[in-house]
Amino acid sequence: MRFDVISLFPDMFSVVRDMGVTGRAHKQDRWSLAVWNPRDFTHDVHRTVDDRPYGGGPGMVMMAEPLEQAVNAAKAAAQAAAALAGRNADRDIPVVLMSPTGRRFDQACAQEFAHGDGAILICGRYEGVDQRFIDRCVTHEVSMGDFVLSGGEIAALAIIDSAVRLLPGVLNDAESALQDSFNTALTGLLDSPHYTRPEEYCGLSVPDTLMSGHHENIAAWRRRQSLALTAARRPDLIESARQAGLLSKADEKFLKELKPA
């Protein structure tokens, strides 16, 4: 997997390249990263990448030409790397803009990225990006949610982290990702609570079931806890799982018993 990122702040991406699970995976060549600064594709002494919006209004707008040239350079580099590795160099590379108008990013979206070969991620700044660049170059738009960030970098970092950790061999235990909240292995529900040593902390004990060593009972306990937590905090996920036919009769019976008479 290869990510190419277009950003005015390349140093921000050292976090995923050098640290934690993604940093270890990068050192193992399980994924690669290249960051392209649009200022490197300008032709004036001030390295201008933004200008005032037509029609007036506050803020500045990122210019189309530096962004498009950065994307073209990223595509060429990614295709050259693919050819060198013996992979299909002519594949279409997704060009993804971090944007509040985009698809809501979720675990299913992270899994789609993880099953692909990578993407070019565009990190906007200021008031926005010239629409002509979007029309000419962008293939997908992604939003982290109904809030606004100062730029697309944090959103791009989240996408990279969430996708890389799903790659085979990145996590020490392959089962870890399957137990993540929202994972299809949990039928898209929230994960159950977790406990570790000591057995008692500040008067609070680990549930007896988790200490029993009875794997079937532990699995059933975790499923009930997942259902209860999701019903209380994210009932929309329960309804989505129900509509998709992912809840068993036992699940439905437990959920019915949760409701007050």
C-alpha positions in Angstrom: 0.0 0.0 0.0 1.2 3.5 -0.9 -0.2 6.8 0.3 0.7 10.0 -1.4 -0.4 13.1 0.5 -0.7 16.7 -0.8 -0.2 19.0 2.1 1.3 22.4 3.0 2.5 20.8 6.3 4.5 17.7 5.3 6.1 17.3 8.8 2.7 16.4 10.3 2.9 13.0 8.6 6.0 11.9 10.5 3.6 10.8 13.2 2.2 7.8 11.2 5.5 7.2 9.4 7.7 7.0 12.5 5.6 6.1 15.5 3.4 3.3 16.9 1.9 0.5 14.9 1.9 2.4 11.6 5.6 3.4 12.2 6.6 -0.2 12.7 4.7 -1.3 9.6 6.4 1.4 7.6 9.8 0.2 8.7 8.7 -3.3 7.6 7.8 -1.9 4.2 4.2 -3.0 4.5 3.2 0.5 3.3 4.9 3.6 2.0 4.3 7.3 2.2 5.2 10.3 0.1 4.2 13.8 1.0 4.0 16.6 -1.7 4.0 20.3 -0.8 2.0 22.4 -3.4 4.4 25.2 -2.7 7.0 23.2 -4.6 4.9 23.5 -7.7 4.6 27.3 -7.8 6.5 29.7 -10.0 6.7 32.9 -8.1 9.1 34.2 -5.5 6.5 34.0 -2.8 5.5 30.4 -3.6 1.9 31.4 -3.6 -0.7 28.7 -3.3 -3.8 30.7 -2.4 -5.7 33.8 -3.4 -8.8 35.8 -2.6 -12.2 34.2 -3.6 -14.0 35.5 -6.6 -17.3 37.0 -5.5 -15.8 38.3 -2.3 -16.1 36.9 1.1 -13.7 36.1 4.0 -10.6 33.8 3.8 -8.5 32.6 1.0 -8.9 29.8 -1.6 -6.3 27.2 -2.6 -5.3 27.6 -6.2 -6.0 24.9 -8.7 -2.7 24.8 -10.6 -0.2 24.0 -7.8 -2.5 21.3 -6.5 -3.0 19.7 -9.9 0.7 19.7 -10.6 1.4 18.1 -7.2 -1.2 15.4 -8.0 0.4 14.7 -11.4 3.8 14.3 -9.7 2.3 12.0 -7.1 0.6 9.9 -9.8 3.8 9.6 -11.8 5.9 8.6 -8.7 3.3 6.0 -7.6 3.1 4.5 -11.1 6.9 4.3 -11.3 7.0 2.6 -7.9 4.3 0.1 -9.0 6.2 -0.7 -12.2 9.4 -1.2 -10.3 7.6 -3.6 -8.0 6.1 -5.5 -10.9 2.6 -4.4 -10.2 0.0 -2.7 -12.5 1.4 0.7 -13.2 -1.6 1.8 -15.2 -4.2 1.4 -12.5 -6.5 4.3 -11.6 -5.2 5.9 -8.4 -8.0 7.3 -6.2 -7.6 11.0 -5.5 -9.3 11.7 -2.2 -10.2 15.2 -1.0 -10.8 15.7 2.7 -14.0 17.7 2.6 -17.2 18.3 4.7 -19.2 17.5 1.6 -17.8 14.0 1.3 -18.8 10.5 2.3 -18.9 10.0 6.1 -15.8 8.1 7.0 -16.4 4.9 8.9 -14.9 1.4 9.6 -16.3 0.1 6.3 -14.6 2.9 4.5 -11.3 2.1 6.3 -11.6 -1.5 5.2 -12.1 -0.4 1.6 -8.8 1.6 1.8 -7.1 -1.4 3.4 -8.2 -3.7 0.5 -6.8 -1.3 -2.0 -3.3 -0.3 -3.1 -3.4 3.2 -1.6 -4.5 6.6 -2.7 -3.6 10.3 -3.1 -5.0 12.3 -0.2 -5.6 16.0 -0.7 -5.4 18.2 2.5 -7.1 21.5 1.9 -6.5 24.6 3.9 -8.0 28.1 4.3 -11.6 28.7 3.1 -11.5 25.9 0.6 -10.1 24.6 -2.7 -10.8 25.9 -6.2 -13.7 23.9 -7.5 -12.0 23.5 -10.9 -9.3 21.4 -9.3 -12.0 19.2 -7.7 -13.8 18.9 -11.0 -10.6 17.9 -12.9 -8.7 15.8 -10.4 -10.7 14.5 -7.4 -12.3 11.1 -7.6 -13.6 10.8 -4.0 -14.4 13.1 -1.1 -14.3 12.0 2.5 -15.5 13.7 5.7 -14.6 12.8 9.3 -17.9 14.1 10.6 -20.1 17.2 11.1 -17.3 19.4 12.4 -14.6 21.6 10.8 -10.9 21.3 11.1 -8.2 23.9 10.3 -7.0 21.6 7.4 -7.3 18.1 6.0 -4.1 16.8 7.6 -5.7 15.4 10.7 -8.4 13.7 8.6 -5.7 12.2 6.3 -3.8 10.9 9.3 -6.9 9.2 10.6 -7.5 7.5 7.2 -3.9 6.3 7.0 -3.8 5.0 10.5 -7.2 3.2 10.3 -6.3 1.6 7.0 -2.7 0.5 7.7 -3.6 -1.2 11.0 -5.9 -3.5 9.0 -3.2 -4.7 6.7 -2.2 -8.4 7.2 0.6 -8.8 9.7 0.5 -5.2 11.0 -1.1 -6.0 14.3 0.7 -8.5 16.5 -2.5 -10.5 16.9 -4.6 -10.9 13.8 -7.7 -11.2 15.9 -7.3 -7.7 17.4 -8.8 -5.9 14.4 -11.7 -8.4 14.3 -12.7 -7.2 17.8 -12.6 -3.5 17.0 -15.8 -1.5 17.4 -17.8 -1.3 14.1 -16.0 -4.3 12.6 -18.2 -6.7 10.6 -17.0 -9.5 13.0 -19.0 -7.7 15.7 -21.8 -7.1 13.2 -20.9 -3.4 13.2 -21.6 -3.0 17.0 -19.5 -1.4 19.7 -16.9 -3.6 21.4 -17.4 -4.9 24.9 -15.5 -3.6 28.0 -12.0 -4.8 28.6 -10.2 -5.7 31.8 -6.6 -6.5 32.8 -4.5 -7.0 36.0 -5.0 -6.5 38.9 -8.1 -8.5 39.6 -9.3 -5.8 42.0 -8.8 -2.1 41.6 -10.1 0.5 44.0 -12.8 -1.9 45.2 -13.8 -2.8 41.6 -13.4 -6.4 40.5 -13.1 -8.1 37.2 -16.4 -9.8 36.2 -16.4 -13.4 37.3 -17.2 -14.7 33.8 -13.9 -13.4 32.5 -12.1 -15.2 35.2 -13.8 -18.5 34.6 -11.7 -19.8 31.7 -15.0 -21.0 30.0 -14.5 -19.6 26.5 -18.1 -20.1 25.4 -19.5 -18.3 28.4 -16.9 -15.5 27.9 -17.9 -15.1 24.3 -21.6 -14.9 25.3 -20.8 -12.4 28.0 -18.9 -10.2 25.6 -21.7 -10.4 23.0 -24.3 -9.3 25.6 -22.1 -6.5 26.8 -21.6 -5.3 23.2 -25.3 -5.4 22.6 -26.1 -3.5 25.8 -23.5 -0.8 25.3 -24.5 -0.3 21.6 -28.2 -0.1 22.5 -27.4 2.5 25.2 -24.9 4.6 23.3 -25.5 4.0 19.5 -29.0 2.6 18.9 -28.6 3.5 15.3 -26.0 0.7 14.9 -28.4 -1.8 16.4 -31.0 -0.8 13.8 -28.5 -1.0 11.0 -27.4 -4.5 12.1 -31.1 -5.5 12.4 -31.9 -4.3 8.9 -28.9 -6.2 7.5 -30.1 -9.4 9.2 -27.0 -9.6 11.4 -28.7 -10.0 14.7 -29.5 -13.6 15.9 -32.7 -14.6 17.7 -30.6 -14.7 20.9 -29.5 -11.2 20.2 -33.0 -10.0 19.7 -34.2 -11.8 22.8 -31.5 -10.1 24.9 -32.3 -6.7 23.5 -36.0 -7.1 24.3 -35.1 -8.0 27.9 -33.1 -4.9 28.1 -36.1 -2.7 27.6 -38.1 -1.7 30.7 -41.5 -3.4 31.0 
